[in-house]
Amino acid sequence: MDDKTDSKTDFGSIAVAICVAAYIAIMLAYLAQYDLGLTAAQTRHLSMLAALFLALPVALDLLRTGPHDAR
């Protein structure tokens, strides 16, 4: 196989990943509100903190290596 074809990500995989992530987010929001008793505002604040702590290492690694060095 060619390196150019190996690095391509097809549109179907991206669409499935987005749909699965959205479904999991809906299930977690339901769990937080009805089983744990959190309000919508509390759920929103906790999800923003979680997203920050999960995305921060990825962003720092991208800034450290630069886009041309990413594989």
C-alpha positions in Angstrom: 0.0 0.0 0.0 1.0 3.6 -0.6 1.6 5.9 2.3 -0.8 8.4 0.9 -3.7 6.0 1.0 -2.9 4.8 4.5 -3.1 8.3 6.0 -6.5 9.1 4.6 -9.5 9.0 6.9 -12.7 8.2 5.2 -15.9 10.3 5.7 -17.8 7.3 7.0 -15.5 6.7 9.9 -15.7 10.3 10.9 -19.5 10.3 10.8 -19.7 7.1 12.8 -17.3 8.5 15.5 -19.3 11.7 15.8 -22.6 9.8 16.1 -21.2 7.5 18.7 -19.8 10.4 20.7 -23.1 12.2 20.5 -25.0 9.1 21.7 -22.6 8.6 24.6 -22.9 12.3 25.6 -26.7 11.9 25.6 -26.5 8.8 27.8 -24.1 10.5 30.2 -26.3 13.6 30.5 -29.3 11.4 31.3 -27.3 9.5 33.9 -26.0 12.7 35.5 -29.4 14.3 35.7 -31.7 11.5 36.7 -29.5 9.0 38.5 -26.9 11.3 40.1 -29.3 14.2 40.6 -27.1 16.9 39.1 -28.7 20.0 37.5 -28.2 21.0 33.9 -25.8 23.8 34.9 -23.7 21.5 37.1 -23.5 18.9 34.2 -22.5 21.7 31.8 -19.8 23.0 34.1 -18.4 19.5 34.8 -18.4 18.6 31.1 -16.5 21.8 30.2 -13.9 21.0 32.8 -13.5 17.5 31.6 -13.2 18.6 28.0 -10.5 21.1 29.0 -8.5 18.6 30.9 -8.8 16.0 28.1 -8.0 18.4 25.2 -5.2 20.3 26.9 -2.5 17.6 26.6 -3.5 17.1 22.9 -3.2 20.8 22.2 0.1 21.1 24.0 1.5 18.2 22.1 0.4 19.7 18.8 1.9 23.0 19.7 5.2 21.3 20.8 5.6 19.3 17.7 4.0 21.5 15.1 1.6 20.5 12.4 4.3 19.5 9.9 5.8 16.9 12.3 2.5 15.2 13.2 2.0 11.7 11.9 
